[in-house]
Amino acid sequence: MNHWNTVKAALERAGLDAVLLSGKSNRFYATGFNADEEGGIALVTRKGNFFFTDSRYMEAAESQIENTAIGCIDRDHSYMDWINEALELSGSKIVGFEEQEMTVADFRAYEKGLHCTLQEASGLLQVLRQTKDEEELRRMEKAQEIAEEAFSQLLRELRPGMTERQLAARLQYLAISGGAEKMSFDTIVASGPNGSMPHAVPTDRAVQEGEFITFDFGCVYGGYCSDMTRTVALGQVTEEMEKVYHIVQQAQQAGFAAACADITGREMDAAARQVIEDAGYGEYFGHSLGHSLGIEIHENPTASPRNDQPLPEGAVLSVEPGIYLPGRFGVRIEDVVVLRKDGCRDLMEMTRELQCL
């Protein structure tokens, strides 16, 4: 899978002859070649595609990248040499670059050494990546399937006395053993009073009967992320804990009901937030309702009070309301949905009902 043609088609609309992709995520989006930060540089032009890398990645690049001229960096050919040669071959004069990815030092070097005019183009790739095609969705659904299976197994093993750190490590092991390439981000396991911190770091605290445990995690398959949060109870919970859980559940349902293409991020966020505010817990929901994800765990657009732009069809967003009572407990429930004109489709299958283990 690659998106050479998608990027190429956008060049004319942006007034560009070519775009230089040096950042890992956009480079992977265009080429389908998933290498690390030093894995190479892609150049998409109106007349052809180019990829340049060094000997460490050359064999893999030649076997995995399609419809592309590939050059190897060595003592006689620098990135600058190869890029200038490609610019001459393609007749490219105005070239976009990733201002949000490139260092100032690299920009200055390219500005001085390349035979072209550089123009900021991070926004171009952001817009393209907002809408997921069917292959991208298939990979995200597979990542979600792996994550859910790993979590289901973990819940079968969960016992009082296990620590947050042990649970996080076990979840990662199960996900990678189940086919994940890696985790989408550092797994969050927050039990009891630690649950009031939305991005708590797992500790050596042992989980106990009568408390909530929040798990926020995801994994990567085929270069694409999944993301989910479930708050479960170990044993029985208090009436207040159950009440808060159901408020968050209702808020998420309101978010689902509002989610569709062309609604603004602010409107989607407000639909869920209103439920929590009406229940008297508005001050305890401090973050946005959701974010997009795909190649990266946080992408654009967002379901946020600050986003007054319409959400595009095919965007994939999290829906993750929460209530966090400082020093006591917290509840968050998160699913990931793809937006359609007539609503949304949940990429998850796991129950959102309160599970008391």
C-alpha positions in Angstrom: 0.0 0.0 0.0 1.2 3.5 -0.9 -0.2 6.9 -1.6 2.1 8.2 -4.3 -0.8 9.1 -6.6 -2.8 10.7 -3.8 0.1 13.0 -3.0 0.8 13.7 -6.6 -2.7 14.7 -7.4 -2.6 17.3 -4.5 0.5 19.0 -5.9 -1.2 21.0 -8.6 -4.0 22.1 -6.2 -1.3 23.4 -3.8 0.7 25.1 -6.6 3.7 22.8 -6.1 5.9 21.0 -8.6 7.0 18.5 -5.9 7.1 17.8 -2.2 10.0 16.6 -0.1 9.1 14.1 2.6 11.7 13.7 5.3 9.5 13.0 8.3 8.9 9.3 9.1 5.0 9.4 9.1 4.5 11.3 5.9 7.2 9.4 4.2 5.5 6.1 5.1 2.1 7.4 4.0 3.5 8.2 0.5 5.8 5.2 0.0 4.4 2.4 2.1 7.9 1.8 3.4 7.9 1.8 7.2 11.5 2.6 8.3 12.8 4.5 11.3 13.5 8.2 11.4 16.8 7.8 9.5 15.2 5.5 6.9 15.4 7.9 3.9 13.8 10.8 2.1 11.0 10.7 -0.5 10.4 13.2 -3.3 7.0 13.2 -5.0 6.9 15.2 -8.2 4.3 15.7 -10.9 6.5 13.6 -13.3 7.7 10.8 -11.0 8.5 9.4 -7.6 11.9 9.2 -6.0 13.3 7.7 -2.8 16.8 8.1 -1.4 18.3 6.1 1.5 21.6 4.5 2.6 23.0 1.0 2.5 21.3 0.0 5.7 17.8 0.3 4.1 18.5 -0.2 0.4 17.6 -3.8 0.0 14.4 -3.5 2.0 13.4 -0.3 0.1 14.0 -1.9 -3.3 11.8 -4.8 -2.4 9.0 -2.9 -0.8 8.6 0.5 -2.6 6.8 0.4 -6.0 6.8 2.7 -9.0 9.8 4.6 -7.7 13.4 5.5 -8.7 15.6 4.7 -5.8 19.1 6.1 -5.1 21.6 5.0 -2.5 23.5 7.5 -0.4 27.3 6.9 -0.4 30.6 8.8 -0.4 29.9 10.1 -3.9 26.2 10.9 -3.6 24.7 12.9 -0.8 21.0 13.4 -0.2 21.4 16.9 -1.7 23.0 15.5 -4.8 20.2 13.0 -5.4 17.5 15.5 -4.7 18.9 18.0 -7.1 19.3 15.4 -9.8 15.6 14.4 -9.3 14.5 18.0 -9.4 16.3 18.5 -12.7 14.9 15.3 -14.2 11.3 16.3 -13.2 11.7 20.0 -13.9 10.5 20.9 -10.4 11.1 24.5 -9.3 8.7 25.0 -6.4 9.0 22.3 -3.8 7.1 21.8 -0.6 8.7 20.7 2.6 7.6 19.6 6.1 8.2 22.6 8.2 6.7 20.8 11.2 9.2 18.0 10.9 12.4 19.6 9.5 15.0 21.1 11.9 16.0 24.7 11.3 19.5 23.5 10.5 18.3 21.1 7.9 16.0 23.7 6.4 18.9 26.2 6.1 21.1 23.5 4.4 18.3 22.6 1.9 17.5 26.2 1.2 21.1 26.9 0.4 21.9 23.6 -1.4 18.8 22.7 -3.4 18.1 24.2 -6.9 14.5 25.2 -6.1 12.3 27.4 -4.1 11.0 25.8 -0.9 7.5 26.3 0.3 5.8 25.1 3.6 3.6 22.0 2.9 3.0 20.2 6.2 -0.7 21.2 6.0 -1.0 19.5 2.6 -0.1 16.1 4.1 -2.2 16.7 7.2 -5.3 17.2 5.0 -4.6 14.1 2.9 -4.1 11.9 5.9 -7.4 13.0 7.6 -9.4 10.7 5.3 -8.7 7.0 5.6 -9.1 4.7 2.6 -10.3 1.1 2.9 -6.9 -0.4 3.3 -6.0 2.0 6.0 -9.2 1.1 7.8 -8.6 -2.6 7.4 -5.2 -2.2 9.1 -6.7 -0.1 11.9 -9.5 -2.7 12.5 -6.9 -5.5 12.6 -4.8 -3.5 15.2 -8.0 -3.0 17.2 -8.8 -6.7 17.0 -5.4 -7.6 18.4 -5.7 -5.1 21.2 -9.1 -6.3 22.2 -8.0 -9.9 22.2 -5.0 -9.1 24.4 -7.2 -7.1 26.8 -9.8 -9.9 27.0 -7.0 -12.3 28.0 -5.6 -9.9 30.5 -9.0 -9.5 32.2 -9.2 -13.3 32.6 -5.8 -13.2 34.4 -6.4 -10.1 36.6 -6.2 -10.7 40.3 -5.9 -8.5 43.4 -2.2 -7.9 44.3 -1.0 -7.5 40.7 0.7 -4.2 40.2 -0.1 -1.6 37.6 3.3 -2.0 36.1 2.9 -5.8 35.8 -0.5 -5.4 34.1 0.9 -2.9 31.6 3.8 -5.3 30.8 1.6 -8.3 30.4 -0.8 -6.4 28.1 2.1 -5.4 25.9 3.3 -9.0 25.8 -0.1 -10.3 24.8 -0.6 -7.7 22.1 2.8 -8.3 20.5 2.5 -12.0 20.8 -0.9 -11.7 19.1 0.5 -10.0 16.0 1.1 -6.3 16.9 4.3 -4.6 15.7 4.5 -2.5 18.8 2.2 -0.5 21.2 0.7 2.7 19.9 2.0 4.6 22.9 3.1 3.9 26.5 0.3 1.9 28.1 -1.7 3.5 30.9 -2.8 1.4 33.8 -4.3 3.5 36.7 -5.9 1.9 39.7 -7.9 3.4 42.6 -6.9 7.0 43.3 -4.4 7.0 40.4 -7.4 6.8 38.1 -8.1 10.5 38.7 -5.0 11.3 36.5 -6.0 10.9 32.9 -2.4 10.1 31.8 -1.1 8.3 34.8 2.1 6.3 34.5 1.9 2.7 35.8 3.4 2.3 39.2 4.2 -0.6 41.6 0.8 0.0 43.3 -1.1 -3.3 43.7 -4.7 -3.3 42.5 -7.3 -3.9 45.2 -10.8 -5.1 45.6 -13.5 -2.5 45.4 -11.8 -0.1 43.0 -11.7 1.0 39.4 -8.8 0.2 37.1 -8.5 2.3 33.9 -6.6 0.8 30.9 -5.7 3.1 28.0 -3.7 1.4 25.3 -3.4 0.5 21.7 -1.2 -1.3 19.3 0.2 -1.0 15.7 -0.5 -3.3 12.8 0.7 -2.6 9.3 1.9 0.8 10.4 -1.5 1.9 11.8 -2.6 2.5 15.3 -5.5 1.4 17.5 -6.5 3.1 20.7 -9.0 2.1 23.4 -9.8 2.8 27.0 -11.8 0.6 29.4 -12.4 1.2 33.1 -13.2 -2.0 34.9 -14.0 -2.8 38.6 -12.2 -5.3 40.7 -15.0 -6.7 42.8 -18.0 -4.6 43.8 -18.1 -0.8 43.6 -20.0 1.9 45.5 -23.2 3.6 44.3 -21.3 6.7 43.5 -18.7 4.9 41.4 -21.4 3.1 39.5 -23.3 6.4 39.0 -20.2 8.1 37.6 -19.5 5.2 35.3 -23.0 5.4 33.8 -22.7 9.1 33.3 -19.5 8.7 31.3 -21.2 5.8 29.3 -24.1 8.1 28.5 -21.8 10.9 27.5 -20.0 8.6 25.1 -23.3 7.5 23.6 -24.2 11.1 23.0 -20.8 11.6 21.3 -21.6 8.6 19.0 -25.0 10.0 18.2 -23.5 13.4 17.2 -20.6 12.0 15.2 -20.8 12.3 11.5 -19.1 13.9 8.6 -19.5 17.7 8.3 -20.3 18.3 12.0 -17.7 20.5 13.6 -15.2 19.1 16.2 -16.7 21.6 18.7 -20.2 20.3 18.2 -19.2 16.7 18.6 -17.4 17.5 21.8 -20.3 19.6 23.1 -22.8 16.8 22.6 -20.9 14.5 25.1 -19.7 17.3 27.4 -23.3 18.5 28.0 -24.2 15.1 29.5 -21.4 15.4 32.0 -22.2 19.0 32.8 -25.9 18.4 33.3 -25.0 15.6 35.8 -22.9 18.1 37.8 -19.5 16.8 36.9 -18.5 19.3 34.2 -15.4 20.6 36.1 -14.0 17.0 36.3 -13.9 16.5 32.5 -10.9 18.6 31.4 -9.7 17.2 28.1 -11.2 17.1 24.6 -13.7 14.4 23.6 -11.4 12.9 21.0 -8.5 13.0 18.5 -7.9 11.5 15.1 -5.4 8.7 14.7 -3.9 6.6 12.0 -0.2 6.3 11.3 0.3 8.4 14.4 -1.7 8.1 17.6 -2.6 11.8 17.6 -3.5 13.3 14.2 -5.9 16.0 12.9 -8.7 16.8 13.1 -9.9 16.7 16.7 -13.3 16.6 18.5 -12.4 19.6 20.6 -14.0 22.8 21.9 -11.3 24.6 19.9 -12.1 23.0 16.6 -14.8 24.9 14.7 -14.1 23.2 11.4 -16.3 20.5 9.8 -15.0 17.0 10.2 -14.3 15.2 6.9 -15.9 11.9 5.8 -13.6 9.0 6.4 -11.9 10.6 9.4 -11.2 8.2 12.3 -11.6 9.8 15.8 -11.6 8.6 19.3 -14.6 9.2 21.5 -13.3 9.2 25.0 -15.2 11.2 27.7 -14.1 10.9 31.3 -14.7 12.0 34.8 -11.8 12.4 37.2 -12.3 13.0 40.9 -8.9 14.1 42.4 -7.5 11.6 44.9 -10.4 9.3 44.6 -11.0 7.6 41.3 -11.6 8.2 37.6 -13.6 6.7 34.7 -12.8 6.9 31.0 -14.4 4.9 28.2 -12.9 5.2 24.7 -13.9 3.8 21.3 -12.6 4.7 17.9 -15.1 5.5 15.1 -14.9 6.3 11.4 -17.2 9.2 10.2 -19.7 8.8 7.5 -22.3 11.2 6.0 -25.1 9.5 7.9 -23.3 8.8 11.2 -20.3 6.8 12.3 -19.1 3.2 12.6 -17.4 1.9 15.7 -14.2 0.0 14.9 -14.4 -1.8 18.2 -16.5 -4.7 19.4 -15.8 -4.9 23.1 -18.6 -4.1 25.5 -18.8 -0.7 27.1 -20.9 -2.0 30.0 -19.4 -1.9 33.5 -17.4 -5.1 34.1 -17.0 -6.1 37.7 -14.3 -8.8 37.8 
